[in-house]
């Protein structure tokens, strides 16, 4: 229905004067990473398509963003890729990281905000960038989200002296901070943060395929939200490094408003800097996101999850994000897959300007 005449003018006046957050129109680059070698469950490589099929591009476009979908990257499985310690496919994963990082750096170099669709959650690793300062914060976010990996654009840049200054908000049921020595499974999707942190490098073995990566993040630059399934070795690491963590018990006790206040103060009090958001769909309760590989009961509600992304968007500092671990093969029904993928679209859209107060004034003809 299109409203015209006096009623239309009244609505326009009301909308312009109410306290809805203004939208900053963005140029958004979508990159799919249909990768599954970070863990044993097949099907997660179908995640990017499921999220697109749930209307991602249309939703972001309706927010008046300029959306550029670069499709899915192609990855190869290396023939000679023996286990290292208990880590499967290390060289295949390392090579995939390079491919993704180069693709995202091209998008970011064009001034776009990168949205990476997983795929599994492997590593978040970054490298140095030789680019203009105003683009450095964007490119630094290349998310190796198949296994949640933030990678850096290319190995040849690893000797660049300057490093981007960013912070990372990790929304997940799992800490993903195991090392090859502490990981019960060896799966790299549970180890990405360990590859990123400078404080852990003296405890990290030289995993084949990852020699080109350098740690870029300190423990002070990271905040976890939604933890509720943490391995014993991860508990020790989190405690020893003093990493700011909000478990689901903390969320229950404090409320999400207070959690986000503390999170943003912790990361931004010293200075304003770019934020990378790494969001695993299993952060939500399995009743909301059933089609995922490692669901854990007692997760985020819809309102809690969307409040996180709204608050991050309102800072104006989000430079890139990844959304991972949507696995259509694990949905018990088409409805379960649609619900999970639709939730992923909501998370991404609210990170990029969608509000719950009013999603699309075009529907009113305003």
DRENLO-696021 format. One record per residue (C-alpha): residue number from 1; residue in three letters; y, x, z. Coordinates in Angstrom, 1 decimal. Example, Ala and Ser with C-alpha at 12.3 -4.5 7.8 and 13.67 -1.06 7.14 Angstrom:
// DRENLO-696021
<atom resi="1" resn="ALA" v="-4.5" u="12.3" w="7.8"/>
<atom resi="2" resn="SER" v="-1.1" u="13.7" w="7.1"/>
// end
This chain:
// DRENLO-696021
<atom resi="1" resn="UNK" v="0.0" u="0.0" w="0.0"/>
<atom resi="2" resn="UNK" v="3.4" u="1.3" w="-1.0"/>
<atom resi="3" resn="UNK" v="6.3" u="0.2" w="1.2"/>
<atom resi="4" resn="UNK" v="9.7" u="-0.4" w="-0.3"/>
<atom resi="5" resn="UNK" v="13.1" u="-1.7" w="0.7"/>
<atom resi="6" resn="UNK" v="14.5" u="-1.9" w="4.3"/>
<atom resi="7" resn="UNK" v="11.1" u="-1.3" w="6.0"/>
<atom resi="8" resn="UNK" v="10.5" u="1.9" w="4.0"/>
<atom resi="9" resn="UNK" v="14.0" u="3.2" w="5.1"/>
<atom resi="10" resn="UNK" v="13.2" u="2.4" w="8.7"/>
<atom resi="11" resn="UNK" v="9.9" u="4.2" w="8.6"/>
<atom resi="12" resn="UNK" v="11.4" u="7.2" w="6.9"/>
<atom resi="13" resn="UNK" v="14.1" u="7.4" w="9.6"/>
<atom resi="14" resn="UNK" v="11.6" u="7.0" w="12.4"/>
<atom resi="15" resn="UNK" v="9.3" u="9.7" w="10.9"/>
<atom resi="16" resn="UNK" v="12.2" u="12.2" w="10.5"/>
<atom resi="17" resn="UNK" v="13.3" u="11.7" w="14.1"/>
<atom resi="18" resn="UNK" v="10.0" u="11.7" w="15.9"/>
<atom resi="19" resn="UNK" v="8.5" u="14.8" w="17.4"/>
<atom resi="20" resn="UNK" v="5.8" u="15.5" w="14.7"/>
<atom resi="21" resn="UNK" v="5.5" u="19.2" w="14.0"/>
<atom resi="22" resn="UNK" v="7.0" u="20.2" w="10.7"/>
<atom resi="23" resn="UNK" v="4.6" u="21.6" w="8.0"/>
<atom resi="24" resn="UNK" v="5.1" u="25.0" w="6.6"/>
<atom resi="25" resn="UNK" v="3.7" u="24.8" w="3.1"/>
<atom resi="26" resn="UNK" v="1.3" u="27.7" w="2.4"/>
<atom resi="27" resn="UNK" v="-0.4" u="29.4" w="-0.4"/>
<atom resi="28" resn="UNK" v="-4.0" u="29.3" w="0.6"/>
<atom resi="29" resn="UNK" v="-6.9" u="31.3" w="-0.9"/>
<atom resi="30" resn="UNK" v="-10.4" u="30.0" w="-0.4"/>
<atom resi="31" resn="UNK" v="-13.2" u="32.5" w="-0.7"/>
<atom resi="32" resn="UNK" v="-16.9" u="31.5" w="-0.2"/>
<atom resi="33" resn="UNK" v="-19.4" u="33.9" w="1.2"/>
<atom resi="34" resn="UNK" v="-22.9" u="32.3" w="0.6"/>
<atom resi="35" resn="UNK" v="-24.7" u="35.0" w="2.6"/>
<atom resi="36" resn="UNK" v="-27.6" u="34.6" w="5.0"/>
<atom resi="37" resn="UNK" v="-29.1" u="38.0" w="5.7"/>
<atom resi="38" resn="UNK" v="-27.3" u="38.2" w="9.1"/>
<atom resi="39" resn="UNK" v="-30.0" u="36.0" w="10.6"/>
<atom resi="40" resn="UNK" v="-33.5" u="34.6" w="9.9"/>
<atom resi="41" resn="UNK" v="-32.7" u="31.0" w="9.2"/>
<atom resi="42" resn="UNK" v="-32.2" u="30.3" w="5.5"/>
<atom resi="43" resn="UNK" v="-29.9" u="27.6" w="4.3"/>
<atom resi="44" resn="UNK" v="-26.6" u="28.9" w="5.8"/>
<atom resi="45" resn="UNK" v="-25.8" u="30.3" w="2.3"/>
<atom resi="46" resn="UNK" v="-25.3" u="26.6" w="1.3"/>
<atom resi="47" resn="UNK" v="-22.5" u="26.2" w="3.8"/>
<atom resi="48" resn="UNK" v="-19.5" u="27.0" w="1.5"/>
<atom resi="49" resn="UNK" v="-20.6" u="24.3" w="-1.0"/>
<atom resi="50" resn="UNK" v="-21.2" u="21.7" w="1.7"/>
<atom resi="51" resn="UNK" v="-17.7" u="22.3" w="3.1"/>
<atom resi="52" resn="UNK" v="-16.1" u="22.0" w="-0.4"/>
<atom resi="53" resn="UNK" v="-18.1" u="18.9" w="-1.1"/>
<atom resi="54" resn="UNK" v="-16.7" u="17.4" w="2.1"/>
<atom resi="55" resn="UNK" v="-13.3" u="17.5" w="0.5"/>
<atom resi="56" resn="UNK" v="-11.7" u="20.8" w="1.7"/>
<atom resi="57" resn="UNK" v="-9.6" u="21.5" w="-1.3"/>
<atom resi="58" resn="UNK" v="-8.4" u="17.9" w="-1.6"/>
<atom resi="59" resn="UNK" v="-7.5" u="17.8" w="2.1"/>
<atom resi="60" resn="UNK" v="-5.5" u="21.1" w="2.0"/>
<atom resi="61" resn="UNK" v="-3.8" u="20.0" w="-1.1"/>
<atom resi="62" resn="UNK" v="-2.8" u="16.7" w="0.5"/>
<atom resi="63" resn="UNK" v="-0.9" u="18.8" w="3.1"/>
<atom resi="64" resn="UNK" v="1.3" u="20.1" w="0.2"/>
<atom resi="65" resn="UNK" v="-0.2" u="23.5" w="0.4"/>
<atom resi="66" resn="UNK" v="-0.8" u="25.5" w="-2.8"/>
<atom resi="67" resn="UNK" v="-4.6" u="25.9" w="-2.8"/>
<atom resi="68" resn="UNK" v="-6.4" u="28.5" w="-4.9"/>
<atom resi="69" resn="UNK" v="-10.2" u="28.3" w="-4.7"/>
<atom resi="70" resn="UNK" v="-11.7" u="31.5" w="-5.9"/>
<atom resi="71" resn="UNK" v="-15.3" u="30.2" w="-5.7"/>
<atom resi="72" resn="UNK" v="-18.2" u="32.0" w="-4.1"/>
<atom resi="73" resn="UNK" v="-18.9" u="35.7" w="-4.2"/>
<atom resi="74" resn="UNK" v="-22.2" u="37.0" w="-5.5"/>
<atom resi="75" resn="UNK" v="-24.3" u="39.3" w="-3.3"/>
<atom resi="76" resn="UNK" v="-27.3" u="41.4" w="-4.1"/>
<atom resi="77" resn="UNK" v="-30.3" u="42.2" w="-1.9"/>
<atom resi="78" resn="UNK" v="-30.8" u="46.0" w="-2.0"/>
<atom resi="79" resn="UNK" v="-34.4" u="47.0" w="-2.7"/>
<atom resi="80" resn="UNK" v="-34.6" u="50.0" w="-0.5"/>
<atom resi="81" resn="UNK" v="-33.3" u="48.5" w="2.7"/>
<atom resi="82" resn="UNK" v="-35.6" u="49.3" w="5.6"/>
<atom resi="83" resn="UNK" v="-34.8" u="48.3" w="9.1"/>
<atom resi="84" resn="UNK" v="-32.7" u="50.5" w="11.2"/>
<atom resi="85" resn="UNK" v="-33.8" u="50.4" w="14.8"/>
<atom resi="86" resn="UNK" v="-34.4" u="46.6" w="15.1"/>
<atom resi="87" resn="UNK" v="-31.6" u="45.7" w="12.6"/>
<atom resi="88" resn="UNK" v="-32.8" u="44.0" w="9.4"/>
<atom resi="89" resn="UNK" v="-31.1" u="44.5" w="6.0"/>
<atom resi="90" resn="UNK" v="-28.3" u="46.9" w="7.2"/>
<atom resi="91" resn="UNK" v="-27.5" u="48.3" w="3.8"/>
<atom resi="92" resn="UNK" v="-27.5" u="44.8" w="2.1"/>
<atom resi="93" resn="UNK" v="-25.1" u="43.6" w="4.8"/>
<atom resi="94" resn="UNK" v="-22.9" u="46.6" w="4.6"/>
<atom resi="95" resn="UNK" v="-22.6" u="46.3" w="0.8"/>
<atom resi="96" resn="UNK" v="-21.8" u="42.5" w="1.1"/>
<atom resi="97" resn="UNK" v="-19.1" u="43.3" w="3.5"/>
<atom resi="98" resn="UNK" v="-17.4" u="45.6" w="1.0"/>
<atom resi="99" resn="UNK" v="-17.6" u="43.0" w="-1.7"/>
<atom resi="100" resn="UNK" v="-16.0" u="40.4" w="0.5"/>
<atom resi="101" resn="UNK" v="-13.3" u="42.6" w="1.9"/>
<atom resi="102" resn="UNK" v="-12.2" u="43.6" w="-1.6"/>
<atom resi="103" resn="UNK" v="-12.1" u="40.0" w="-2.8"/>
<atom resi="104" resn="UNK" v="-10.0" u="38.9" w="0.2"/>
<atom resi="105" resn="UNK" v="-7.6" u="41.8" w="-0.1"/>
<atom resi="106" resn="UNK" v="-6.8" u="40.8" w="-3.6"/>
<atom resi="107" resn="UNK" v="-6.0" u="37.3" w="-2.5"/>
<atom resi="108" resn="UNK" v="-4.0" u="38.4" w="0.5"/>
<atom resi="109" resn="UNK" v="-2.2" u="41.0" w="-1.7"/>
<atom resi="110" resn="UNK" v="-0.9" u="38.1" w="-3.7"/>
<atom resi="111" resn="UNK" v="0.7" u="36.6" w="-0.6"/>
<atom resi="112" resn="UNK" v="-1.9" u="34.0" w="0.2"/>
<atom resi="113" resn="UNK" v="-3.4" u="32.9" w="3.5"/>
<atom resi="114" resn="UNK" v="-7.1" u="33.6" w="3.3"/>
<atom resi="115" resn="UNK" v="-9.7" u="31.0" w="4.3"/>
<atom resi="116" resn="UNK" v="-13.3" u="32.4" w="4.3"/>
<atom resi="117" resn="UNK" v="-16.2" u="30.0" w="4.2"/>
<atom resi="118" resn="UNK" v="-19.6" u="31.1" w="5.6"/>
<atom resi="119" resn="UNK" v="-22.4" u="31.8" w="5.4"/>
<atom resi="120" resn="UNK" v="-23.6" u="33.4" w="8.6"/>
<atom resi="121" resn="UNK" v="-21.6" u="35.2" w="11.3"/>
<atom resi="122" resn="UNK" v="-22.3" u="38.9" w="10.9"/>
<atom resi="123" resn="UNK" v="-19.6" u="41.3" w="11.7"/>
<atom resi="124" resn="UNK" v="-15.9" u="41.2" w="12.2"/>
<atom resi="125" resn="UNK" v="-14.8" u="44.7" w="11.1"/>
<atom resi="126" resn="UNK" v="-11.5" u="45.9" w="9.6"/>
<atom resi="127" resn="UNK" v="-10.4" u="48.9" w="7.9"/>
<atom resi="128" resn="UNK" v="-6.9" u="50.3" w="7.3"/>
<atom resi="129" resn="UNK" v="-4.8" u="49.1" w="4.4"/>
<atom resi="130" resn="UNK" v="-2.4" u="50.9" w="2.2"/>
<atom resi="131" resn="UNK" v="-0.1" u="48.0" w="1.4"/>
<atom resi="132" resn="UNK" v="3.5" u="46.9" w="2.1"/>
<atom resi="133" resn="UNK" v="4.1" u="46.1" w="5.8"/>
<atom resi="134" resn="UNK" v="4.7" u="42.4" w="5.2"/>
<atom resi="135" resn="UNK" v="1.2" u="42.0" w="3.7"/>
<atom resi="136" resn="UNK" v="-0.6" u="44.3" w="6.1"/>
<atom resi="137" resn="UNK" v="-1.2" u="41.6" w="8.7"/>
<atom resi="138" resn="UNK" v="-2.7" u="39.3" w="6.2"/>
<atom resi="139" resn="UNK" v="-5.1" u="41.8" w="4.6"/>
<atom resi="140" resn="UNK" v="-6.3" u="43.1" w="7.9"/>
<atom resi="141" resn="UNK" v="-8.1" u="39.9" w="8.5"/>
<atom resi="142" resn="UNK" v="-10.9" u="40.0" w="6.1"/>
<atom resi="143" resn="UNK" v="-13.6" u="38.2" w="7.9"/>
<atom resi="144" resn="UNK" v="-17.1" u="39.3" w="7.5"/>
<atom resi="145" resn="UNK" v="-18.0" u="36.0" w="8.5"/>
<atom resi="146" resn="UNK" v="-21.3" u="35.8" w="7.0"/>
<atom resi="147" resn="UNK" v="-21.9" u="37.5" w="10.1"/>
<atom resi="148" resn="UNK" v="-18.5" u="37.2" w="11.4"/>
<atom resi="149" resn="UNK" v="-17.3" u="40.3" w="10.1"/>
<atom resi="150" resn="UNK" v="-13.7" u="41.1" w="9.6"/>
<atom resi="151" resn="UNK" v="-13.8" u="43.9" w="7.1"/>
<atom resi="152" resn="UNK" v="-11.2" u="46.1" w="5.5"/>
<atom resi="153" resn="UNK" v="-10.6" u="46.1" w="1.8"/>
<atom resi="154" resn="UNK" v="-12.2" u="49.2" w="0.6"/>
<atom resi="155" resn="UNK" v="-13.9" u="52.3" w="1.9"/>
<atom resi="156" resn="UNK" v="-11.4" u="54.6" w="0.0"/>
<atom resi="157" resn="UNK" v="-8.6" u="53.4" w="2.3"/>
<atom resi="158" resn="UNK" v="-10.2" u="54.3" w="5.6"/>
<atom resi="159" resn="UNK" v="-8.1" u="57.4" w="6.0"/>
<atom resi="160" resn="UNK" v="-4.8" u="55.6" w="5.8"/>
<atom resi="161" resn="UNK" v="-2.9" u="56.5" w="9.0"/>
<atom resi="162" resn="UNK" v="-1.3" u="53.2" w="9.8"/>
<atom resi="163" resn="UNK" v="-3.3" u="50.3" w="11.3"/>
<atom resi="164" resn="UNK" v="-2.4" u="46.7" w="11.3"/>
<atom resi="165" resn="UNK" v="-1.6" u="45.1" w="14.7"/>
<atom resi="166" resn="UNK" v="-3.3" u="41.8" w="15.0"/>
<atom resi="167" resn="UNK" v="-5.1" u="39.7" w="17.6"/>
<atom resi="168" resn="UNK" v="-8.4" u="37.8" w="17.3"/>
<atom resi="169" resn="UNK" v="-9.3" u="34.3" w="18.7"/>
<atom resi="170" resn="UNK" v="-13.1" u="33.9" w="18.7"/>
<atom resi="171" resn="UNK" v="-14.2" u="30.3" w="19.1"/>
<atom resi="172" resn="UNK" v="-18.0" u="30.3" w="19.5"/>
<atom resi="173" resn="UNK" v="-20.9" u="29.3" w="21.7"/>
<atom resi="174" resn="UNK" v="-22.0" u="33.0" w="21.5"/>
<atom resi="175" resn="UNK" v="-20.1" u="36.2" w="22.2"/>
<atom resi="176" resn="UNK" v="-21.6" u="38.1" w="19.2"/>
<atom resi="177" resn="UNK" v="-20.8" u="41.4" w="21.0"/>
<atom resi="178" resn="UNK" v="-24.4" u="42.8" w="21.1"/>
<atom resi="179" resn="UNK" v="-25.0" u="46.3" w="19.9"/>
<atom resi="180" resn="UNK" v="-28.2" u="47.4" w="18.1"/>
<atom resi="181" resn="UNK" v="-29.4" u="48.6" w="21.4"/>
<atom resi="182" resn="UNK" v="-28.7" u="45.4" w="23.4"/>
<atom resi="183" resn="UNK" v="-29.5" u="42.8" w="20.8"/>
<atom resi="184" resn="UNK" v="-32.8" u="41.0" w="21.5"/>
<atom resi="185" resn="UNK" v="-33.2" u="40.0" w="17.9"/>
<atom resi="186" resn="UNK" v="-31.4" u="42.8" w="16.0"/>
<atom resi="187" resn="UNK" v="-29.7" u="40.2" w="13.8"/>
<atom resi="188" resn="UNK" v="-26.3" u="41.4" w="12.8"/>
<atom resi="189" resn="UNK" v="-24.7" u="37.9" w="13.1"/>
<atom resi="190" resn="UNK" v="-24.8" u="38.5" w="16.9"/>
<atom resi="191" resn="UNK" v="-23.1" u="41.9" w="16.7"/>
<atom resi="192" resn="UNK" v="-19.9" u="41.7" w="14.7"/>
<atom resi="193" resn="UNK" v="-17.5" u="42.2" w="17.6"/>
<atom resi="194" resn="UNK" v="-19.2" u="45.4" w="18.7"/>
<atom resi="195" resn="UNK" v="-18.4" u="46.9" w="15.3"/>
<atom resi="196" resn="UNK" v="-14.7" u="46.0" w="15.7"/>
<atom resi="197" resn="UNK" v="-14.0" u="47.3" w="19.2"/>
<atom resi="198" resn="UNK" v="-12.7" u="50.8" w="19.7"/>
<atom resi="199" resn="UNK" v="-14.1" u="50.8" w="23.3"/>
<atom resi="200" resn="UNK" v="-17.7" u="50.5" w="22.1"/>
<atom resi="201" resn="UNK" v="-17.7" u="53.1" w="19.4"/>
<atom resi="202" resn="UNK" v="-19.3" u="55.8" w="21.5"/>
<atom resi="203" resn="UNK" v="-22.1" u="53.4" w="22.2"/>
<atom resi="204" resn="UNK" v="-22.7" u="52.3" w="18.6"/>
<atom resi="205" resn="UNK" v="-25.3" u="54.1" w="16.4"/>
<atom resi="206" resn="UNK" v="-24.6" u="55.0" w="12.8"/>
<atom resi="207" resn="UNK" v="-26.0" u="51.9" w="11.2"/>
<atom resi="208" resn="UNK" v="-26.7" u="52.5" w="7.5"/>
<atom resi="209" resn="UNK" v="-24.3" u="50.7" w="5.2"/>
<atom resi="210" resn="UNK" v="-21.5" u="50.7" w="7.7"/>
<atom resi="211" resn="UNK" v="-20.2" u="54.3" w="7.7"/>
<atom resi="212" resn="UNK" v="-17.1" u="53.2" w="5.7"/>
<atom resi="213" resn="UNK" v="-16.0" u="50.9" w="8.5"/>
<atom resi="214" resn="UNK" v="-13.7" u="51.9" w="11.3"/>
<atom resi="215" resn="UNK" v="-13.0" u="50.0" w="14.6"/>
<atom resi="216" resn="UNK" v="-9.5" u="48.5" w="14.7"/>
<atom resi="217" resn="UNK" v="-9.4" u="46.2" w="17.7"/>
<atom resi="218" resn="UNK" v="-9.0" u="46.9" w="21.5"/>
<atom resi="219" resn="UNK" v="-10.5" u="44.7" w="24.1"/>
<atom resi="220" resn="UNK" v="-7.0" u="43.5" w="25.0"/>
<atom resi="221" resn="UNK" v="-6.6" u="42.0" w="21.5"/>
<atom resi="222" resn="UNK" v="-9.5" u="39.6" w="21.8"/>
<atom resi="223" resn="UNK" v="-10.0" u="36.2" w="23.4"/>
<atom resi="224" resn="UNK" v="-13.2" u="34.1" w="23.5"/>
<atom resi="225" resn="UNK" v="-13.2" u="30.3" w="23.8"/>
<atom resi="226" resn="UNK" v="-16.2" u="28.1" w="24.2"/>
<atom resi="227" resn="UNK" v="-18.9" u="30.6" w="25.4"/>
<atom resi="228" resn="UNK" v="-22.1" u="29.1" w="26.8"/>
<atom resi="229" resn="UNK" v="-25.0" u="31.2" w="25.5"/>
<atom resi="230" resn="UNK" v="-24.4" u="34.9" w="26.3"/>
<atom resi="231" resn="UNK" v="-27.1" u="37.6" w="26.4"/>
<atom resi="232" resn="UNK" v="-27.5" u="39.8" w="29.4"/>
<atom resi="233" resn="UNK" v="-26.3" u="42.9" w="27.6"/>
<atom resi="234" resn="UNK" v="-23.2" u="41.0" w="26.4"/>
<atom resi="235" resn="UNK" v="-22.4" u="39.9" w="29.9"/>
<atom resi="236" resn="UNK" v="-22.3" u="43.6" w="30.9"/>
<atom resi="237" resn="UNK" v="-20.0" u="44.5" w="28.0"/>
<atom resi="238" resn="UNK" v="-17.6" u="41.6" w="28.6"/>
<atom resi="239" resn="UNK" v="-17.3" u="42.4" w="32.3"/>
<atom resi="240" resn="UNK" v="-17.0" u="46.2" w="31.9"/>
<atom resi="241" resn="UNK" v="-14.3" u="45.9" w="29.2"/>
<atom resi="242" resn="UNK" v="-12.4" u="43.1" w="31.0"/>
<atom resi="243" resn="UNK" v="-12.3" u="40.9" w="27.9"/>
<atom resi="244" resn="UNK" v="-10.5" u="37.6" w="28.3"/>
<atom resi="245" resn="UNK" v="-13.2" u="34.8" w="28.0"/>
<atom resi="246" resn="UNK" v="-13.1" u="31.1" w="28.5"/>
<atom resi="247" resn="UNK" v="-16.6" u="29.7" w="28.9"/>
<atom resi="248" resn="UNK" v="-17.3" u="26.0" w="28.7"/>
<atom resi="249" resn="UNK" v="-17.2" u="25.9" w="32.5"/>
<atom resi="250" resn="UNK" v="-13.7" u="27.3" w="32.3"/>
<atom resi="251" resn="UNK" v="-12.7" u="24.7" w="29.7"/>
<atom resi="252" resn="UNK" v="-14.1" u="22.0" w="32.0"/>
<atom resi="253" resn="UNK" v="-12.2" u="23.3" w="35.0"/>
<atom resi="254" resn="UNK" v="-8.9" u="24.2" w="33.4"/>
<atom resi="255" resn="UNK" v="-8.6" u="21.9" w="30.5"/>
<atom resi="256" resn="UNK" v="-7.9" u="23.0" w="26.9"/>
<atom resi="257" resn="UNK" v="-4.1" u="22.9" w="27.3"/>
<atom resi="258" resn="UNK" v="-4.2" u="25.5" w="30.0"/>
<atom resi="259" resn="UNK" v="-6.8" u="27.6" w="28.2"/>
<atom resi="260" resn="UNK" v="-4.6" u="27.8" w="25.1"/>
<atom resi="261" resn="UNK" v="-1.5" u="28.6" w="27.2"/>
<atom resi="262" resn="UNK" v="-3.3" u="31.5" w="28.8"/>
<atom resi="263" resn="UNK" v="-4.8" u="32.6" w="25.5"/>
<atom resi="264" resn="UNK" v="-1.5" u="32.8" w="23.6"/>
<atom resi="265" resn="UNK" v="0.3" u="34.4" w="26.5"/>
<atom resi="266" resn="UNK" v="-2.4" u="37.0" w="26.8"/>
<atom resi="267" resn="UNK" v="-2.3" u="37.9" w="23.1"/>
<atom resi="268" resn="UNK" v="1.4" u="37.3" w="22.3"/>
<atom resi="269" resn="UNK" v="3.4" u="38.0" w="25.5"/>
<atom resi="270" resn="UNK" v="4.2" u="41.6" w="24.6"/>
<atom resi="271" resn="UNK" v="5.1" u="40.8" w="21.0"/>
<atom resi="272" resn="UNK" v="4.6" u="38.3" w="18.2"/>
<atom resi="273" resn="UNK" v="1.8" u="39.4" w="15.9"/>
<atom resi="274" resn="UNK" v="-0.6" u="37.9" w="13.4"/>
<atom resi="275" resn="UNK" v="-3.5" u="35.9" w="14.6"/>
<atom resi="276" resn="UNK" v="-7.0" u="35.8" w="13.0"/>
<atom resi="277" resn="UNK" v="-9.1" u="32.8" w="13.9"/>
<atom resi="278" resn="UNK" v="-12.8" u="33.1" w="13.7"/>
<atom resi="279" resn="UNK" v="-14.4" u="29.7" w="14.3"/>
<atom resi="280" resn="UNK" v="-18.2" u="29.2" w="14.5"/>
<atom resi="281" resn="UNK" v="-19.1" u="25.6" w="14.0"/>
<atom resi="282" resn="UNK" v="-21.6" u="25.9" w="16.9"/>
<atom resi="283" resn="UNK" v="-18.7" u="26.0" w="19.3"/>
<atom resi="284" resn="UNK" v="-18.8" u="22.2" w="19.1"/>
<atom resi="285" resn="UNK" v="-21.4" u="20.2" w="20.9"/>
<atom resi="286" resn="UNK" v="-24.5" u="19.6" w="18.7"/>
<atom resi="287" resn="UNK" v="-23.9" u="15.9" w="18.8"/>
<atom resi="288" resn="UNK" v="-20.8" u="16.6" w="16.6"/>
<atom resi="289" resn="UNK" v="-22.1" u="19.6" w="14.6"/>
<atom resi="290" resn="UNK" v="-25.9" u="19.3" w="14.3"/>
<atom resi="291" resn="UNK" v="-26.4" u="21.2" w="11.0"/>
<atom resi="292" resn="UNK" v="-26.1" u="24.7" w="12.4"/>
<atom resi="293" resn="UNK" v="-28.6" u="27.5" w="13.2"/>
<atom resi="294" resn="UNK" v="-28.1" u="28.1" w="16.9"/>
<atom resi="295" resn="UNK" v="-26.8" u="24.9" w="18.5"/>
<atom resi="296" resn="UNK" v="-26.2" u="24.9" w="22.3"/>
<atom resi="297" resn="UNK" v="-25.7" u="21.8" w="24.4"/>
<atom resi="298" resn="UNK" v="-22.5" u="21.2" w="26.3"/>
<atom resi="299" resn="UNK" v="-20.0" u="22.4" w="23.6"/>
<atom resi="300" resn="UNK" v="-16.5" u="21.5" w="22.7"/>
<atom resi="301" resn="UNK" v="-15.4" u="17.9" w="22.1"/>
<atom resi="302" resn="UNK" v="-13.7" u="17.0" w="18.9"/>
<atom resi="303" resn="UNK" v="-10.3" u="16.8" w="20.7"/>
<atom resi="304" resn="UNK" v="-10.8" u="20.2" w="22.4"/>
<atom resi="305" resn="UNK" v="-11.7" u="22.0" w="19.1"/>
<atom resi="306" resn="UNK" v="-8.8" u="20.5" w="17.2"/>
<atom resi="307" resn="UNK" v="-6.4" u="21.2" w="20.0"/>
<atom resi="308" resn="UNK" v="-7.2" u="24.9" w="19.6"/>
<atom resi="309" resn="UNK" v="-6.4" u="24.9" w="15.9"/>
<atom resi="310" resn="UNK" v="-3.3" u="22.8" w="16.3"/>
<atom resi="311" resn="UNK" v="-1.9" u="25.2" w="18.9"/>
<atom resi="312" resn="UNK" v="-2.7" u="28.2" w="16.8"/>
<atom resi="313" resn="UNK" v="-1.0" u="26.6" w="13.8"/>
<atom resi="314" resn="UNK" v="2.1" u="25.8" w="15.9"/>
<atom resi="315" resn="UNK" v="2.6" u="29.5" w="16.6"/>
<atom resi="316" resn="UNK" v="3.3" u="30.1" w="12.9"/>
<atom resi="317" resn="UNK" v="1.3" u="33.3" w="13.2"/>
<atom resi="318" resn="UNK" v="-2.0" u="32.4" w="11.7"/>
<atom resi="319" resn="UNK" v="-2.7" u="34.9" w="8.9"/>
<atom resi="320" resn="UNK" v="-6.3" u="34.2" w="8.1"/>
<atom resi="321" resn="UNK" v="-9.4" u="32.4" w="9.4"/>
<atom resi="322" resn="UNK" v="-13.1" u="32.1" w="8.8"/>
<atom resi="323" resn="UNK" v="-15.3" u="29.0" w="9.4"/>
<atom resi="324" resn="UNK" v="-19.0" u="29.9" w="9.6"/>
<atom resi="325" resn="UNK" v="-22.6" u="28.8" w="10.3"/>
<atom resi="326" resn="UNK" v="-22.6" u="25.4" w="8.7"/>
<atom resi="327" resn="UNK" v="-26.3" u="25.2" w="7.6"/>
<atom resi="328" resn="UNK" v="-27.1" u="22.1" w="5.4"/>
<atom resi="329" resn="UNK" v="-30.8" u="23.0" w="5.5"/>
<atom resi="330" resn="UNK" v="-31.0" u="22.3" w="9.2"/>
<atom resi="331" resn="UNK" v="-29.4" u="18.9" w="9.2"/>
<atom resi="332" resn="UNK" v="-31.9" u="16.2" w="10.1"/>
<atom resi="333" resn="UNK" v="-30.4" u="13.8" w="7.7"/>
<atom resi="334" resn="UNK" v="-27.7" u="13.7" w="5.0"/>
<atom resi="335" resn="UNK" v="-25.4" u="12.1" w="7.6"/>
<atom resi="336" resn="UNK" v="-25.9" u="15.1" w="9.9"/>
<atom resi="337" resn="UNK" v="-24.9" u="17.5" w="7.2"/>
<atom resi="338" resn="UNK" v="-21.9" u="15.4" w="6.2"/>
<atom resi="339" resn="UNK" v="-20.7" u="15.2" w="9.8"/>
<atom resi="340" resn="UNK" v="-21.0" u="18.9" w="10.3"/>
<atom resi="341" resn="UNK" v="-19.3" u="19.8" w="7.0"/>
<atom resi="342" resn="UNK" v="-16.6" u="17.2" w="7.6"/>
<atom resi="343" resn="UNK" v="-15.9" u="18.7" w="11.0"/>
<atom resi="344" resn="UNK" v="-15.5" u="22.1" w="9.4"/>
<atom resi="345" resn="UNK" v="-12.9" u="20.6" w="7.0"/>
<atom resi="346" resn="UNK" v="-11.0" u="19.1" w="10.0"/>
<atom resi="347" resn="UNK" v="-11.0" u="22.5" w="11.7"/>
<atom resi="348" resn="UNK" v="-9.6" u="24.3" w="8.7"/>
<atom resi="349" resn="UNK" v="-7.1" u="21.6" w="7.8"/>
<atom resi="350" resn="UNK" v="-5.7" u="21.4" w="11.4"/>
<atom resi="351" resn="UNK" v="-5.3" u="25.2" w="11.4"/>
<atom resi="352" resn="UNK" v="-3.2" u="24.9" w="8.2"/>
<atom resi="353" resn="UNK" v="-0.9" u="22.0" w="9.2"/>
<atom resi="354" resn="UNK" v="-2.8" u="18.8" w="9.5"/>
<atom resi="355" resn="UNK" v="-1.7" u="16.8" w="12.5"/>
<atom resi="356" resn="UNK" v="-3.5" u="14.0" w="14.3"/>
<atom resi="357" resn="UNK" v="-0.2" u="12.0" w="14.5"/>
<atom resi="358" resn="UNK" v="0.1" u="11.5" w="10.8"/>
<atom resi="359" resn="UNK" v="-2.0" u="13.1" w="8.1"/>
<atom resi="360" resn="UNK" v="-0.5" u="12.0" w="4.8"/>
<atom resi="361" resn="UNK" v="2.8" u="10.2" w="4.4"/>
<atom resi="362" resn="UNK" v="2.0" u="9.7" w="0.7"/>
<atom resi="363" resn="UNK" v="-0.3" u="6.9" w="1.7"/>
<atom resi="364" resn="UNK" v="2.8" u="5.0" w="2.7"/>
<atom resi="365" resn="UNK" v="4.8" u="5.9" w="-0.4"/>
<atom resi="366" resn="UNK" v="7.3" u="7.8" w="1.6"/>
// end
